[in-house]
Amino acid sequence: MSSPQFNRTPIYIALGLAVSLVFGILISARIVSDQVRQVHLSVLDAPDSQSVACTELIDALPRRISGISRAGLIDPAPAGAAAWSAGTEGSPRVTLRCGVRLPREYQEFSQPIDFSGVSWLRIAEPGADLVTWYAVNRNPVVAITAAGLKIQDSNSPAEDISTAVKSLEIKHWDPAPLPFAEVAISQADLCADFAASLPAEIAGFQLVQGGLKPVWTKLGSAPITAACGLDLPAEYEAGVRLNQVNEVAWLNTEQGSYALNRKAIVGLSLPSAASSALVDFSNYIAATIAPAEALG
């Protein structure tokens, strides 16, 4: 007696529908995930962002850096840009810009940190959780910014990205001159005590040049620079707002800050990584330069 024949077609159809449903769920999850990780980036001054080198770099970037995944960019997306995001608003995010200009903080005595042959200059935003690294020995110049990540140079996203960035052309750009390099010293006789006992270390920066125009450096950062015995800056006028730090009144300008209420005027340029040094430096000036009777 022959065995009864079963129609397996409904079973196959059911299995096919189940598999299709699983794939549909996975694809939908991926789409939703990608939509959550969409990042909006504004257009910046990046003259080489549309270069072939930047296009090839964007294509070669890793899918994950610093433990977070590559994200899409919301249109209109700027050229030469990429982003990685944890996917929720306010969560850690990393963005990359290719073809940007060198930062003005890339100066003589700057000490970039090396990852895989790529030299990165670290610039932190004072009072914010933003840190940017610039690849200063590559053409085009690349900048990578991390927001919301508690990182040090030892686990920098710049390290994760260096394998791709090192394929760019090596170029040794000329650093900008130090902020007070071309400023004349007119009151050197009032700066003897200031120059005689300069601190060997300030805010983790080490003294590498003494005298009336001292320089302190730190790996990965632009230098701290100062100059003693300057003329009253052109930006000073009666009634201008000064920033009082202990016994020293500072005038802030684009070039740097000026200690004005001492017998010798001192100029100071602090990179973002050394913003905390202003108090210590103010105390040092107060201890080595007598107060002025009046400005002007």
Summary of the structure (lengths in Angstrom):
residues: 296
radius of gyration: 27.7
end to end distance: 119.6
largest distance: 122.0
contacts: 895
relative contact order: 0.11
helix: 24%
strand: 29%
